[in-house]
Amino acid sequence: MTRSTPRSRGEELLLARISAAAGRARLGRRLATHMATAYRARTRNGPFRPVRWLPPLAGYGRYRATRASPNARLDLYEHGMTVALKGRIHVVRYDTTSVFRHRTRSRGSSPAGAALLHTLTDVERKRLVLHGGPEGGDARDWEHAIQRAVTRAQLPGALAALHRGERVSFGDVWLSRAHIGVGERCMPWARVQRIGTAEGFLVLTIDGAQHRWGPAMPRIPNLFVFWALVERCRTDGTH
């Protein structure tokens, strides 16, 4: 993020707080700063539930996917990120966070106006929602950066767990060297001809027939890590 004017005293203090929080969490070197629309998710303990109708954002009145303005500062580091929102600094570590991606739209809006939302868990296990819609700041840059960083941080450990013969879970869905499963239900990789999505659900092609498998895609955490692991399982002979 480039600047053409000197920082104010308030901005200097905010930057100091961000740097201190990142230092305590050992996030490493700062790489980039972005703006985004964000809010604290009201969902508490229990399974994640995608948001269909968003709560009001302070200062905006009723939320509209195409009108909300950036209200949070994201600082991306080597090993995590900070989210400065409403005077508080939230810390997210890439090696421990869960990221859920889902689309939602406000009442009366068209599907084309749907917002892409990212719900992340911070180091205190609180949930933050980042909005990647048309007015969500430089969303494409931070979306891709977070996806790459979380995959880089979590994929090696997941692969190592598979090679130790362990299961790797993504919510209700799990993978092992030999199977893909949901709860007690599982299928050998040798019988899975294709794995993809249809109507928002995970779909497996087994013996030439498609089967809906598991929960809706927005309920699967770190979906980009999941797909990378699936690709390895199917192409690298880990099963």
N, C-alpha and C positions, 0 to 999 in steps of 0.2 A: 504494500500500500504506500504510494508516494505522497509526499506532503509538499505544499508550496508555502505554508506559513509556519512560524514557530509554534510549538506546543504550548498550551495554556498550563497554568499551575495544576488544574484539575486533571488534565491529561497526563501530566508528568507523574502525579500521584497514582493514577490508575495504572500506568505502565509499571511503576515500582511495585504495586501490589501484584500485578500479573507476573512479573519476573520473580518475585518472592515465592508465589505459589508454585510456579513452574520449577523453581530451584528445589523447594521442599520435596516435590514429587519426582525429581531427577528426570525431567523431561528432555534434557539435553539442549541443543542449540535451537534458537528460534529460526524458523524457515520462512514463514509468511504470515501476513495478517489480512483478514477478510472481514467483511460485514455480512450479517445475516439476520433474518427475522427468526426469533427464538422465543420460547416460553417454557416454563416448568410444566411437565406432564402431571396431570392430576391423578393418574393411575398410581395406586400404591402397591402394597404387596400382592402377590398373586400373578397369574399369567398375564402376559401382555395382550392388550386388546387394541386393535387399530382404531384410530379416531375417525368417526364419521362426521361429527359436528364439533368444531373446535370451540373452546371457551373464549370469552372476550380477551383481547390483549389490551393491557393498560395503555390508555391514550388513543386507542383506535376505535373504541365502541365495538360493535359487532364485527367479527372477523370476516374479511372478504379475501379469498385467495389471490385476487389480482390487485389488491389495493394496499395490503399491509406493507409498511416500510421497514427497512432493516433497523433493528433496535439492539443488536448484540455484537460484540467484538469477538472474533475468533482469532486466536493466535496459535498457529500450528508449529509444533516442535518436532524433534527427531523421534521422540518416544511417546508423544501424546499431544494434547491440545488443551487450551484454556478457553472458557466461554465467560466473558464478562457480561452479566445480565442483571439489570436492576440493582446495581451496586454490589453484587456478589460475584466472586470469581469461582467458577466451577472447573474442576480438573478432571480430564478424561485421559486414561492411559490406553494406548492402542493394544497392549497385550492382554488387557482384562475387560475392555468394554464389550457390550453387546449392542449391535446396531440393527435396528429394524427399519426397513424402508417400505413406505406405503403411500398410496395416493388418496387424496380426499378432496372434496369440493364443497363449497358453501351452498346453501339452499338456493335454488333457482339458477345456479351457474351451469354452464355447459361442460361436458367432459373435457373439452379442449382447455378449459380454465382450471383443471384439477391441479392441486398443489402436490409436489413430491415432498414428503416429510421424512425426516430421519430422526428416529428416537434413539438416543445414546444413553448409556448408563455411565455416571461419573464414578470417581473413586469412592464416594460415599453411597453408591448404589442408587442414587437419585436419578430420575429420568428427565432428560432435556430433549425438547423437540426443536429441530432446525428445519426451517422452511426453505425449500429450493425452488419455489415457484418463480413466475416472471419478475416479481418485485422483491425477491429474496436476497438481493445483493449479488456479488460475483459468484453465484452458486456453483456453476459448472467447475470452476477451479477447485473450490474446497471440497465438493462432492468427490471428485476424482482423487484428490490428495488423500482424503480420509480413507477411501476405499483401498487405495494402494497401500497405505501405511498399516491399516488393520490387517490386511492380507499378509503383508510382509512380517508383521509381528506375530501372528497367530498360526499361519500355515505350517511353518517348520515344526512347531510343537505338536500340532495335530497329526502330521505325517509320522513323527517319531512315536506317538501313541499308537497309531495303527500298526507300525512295525513291531511294537511290543506286544501286539495281540489284544490291545484294548479297544473299547468302543469310544467314538468321538460323537458327542451329542450336540445337536442344534435344536434346542427346545425339545419337542416330542420326537423329532427325527434323529436317527443315529446311523452311523456308518462303522463298519469294521472291515478288516481285510477280506472277509468272505461274504458279507451281507450288507444290505441296506434295510433298515427297519423303522417301524413306528410302534413304540410300546413293545408288546410281546410278538407282534406280527413282523416277519422279516422275509426277505427274498434273497437267494444267492445271486451274486453279481453275474455268474455264468448264465443266468436265465434272463437277465435284463438286457434287452436289445437296444433300448433307447431310454433316456430320461430327459424330461422336459417339463413344460407347463402348459396348462389349458384352463381358461376361465379363472385364473388366479390360484390354481392348485397345482401341486406337484403331480406329474403323470408319468408312470412307468409303462413302457411297452414290453410285455412279457408274452412270449410265445405268439407273437403277432397281434396281440390284443392290448388296447390301452386300458390302464387301471388308474383311477385317482388314488393318490397315495399320500396320506398324512394331512396336516392342517393346511390352511390357506397360506400362501407364500409370505404375506406380511407377518405371520407369526413365527417365521423361521429367522433366528438371529444370525447376523453376520453371513448373509446369504452369499456374498461374493467369496467368502472363505469356503462355504459349503460347496459352491460350484467348482472351485479350484480343486478341492479334495475329491469330489466326484470324478472329475476329469483324470486325476492321478489314479484313482482306483480302477477306472475303466481302461486306461491306456498304458499305465506303467507296470501292470502285472502285480500290483500289491496284493491282489486277491488270489 
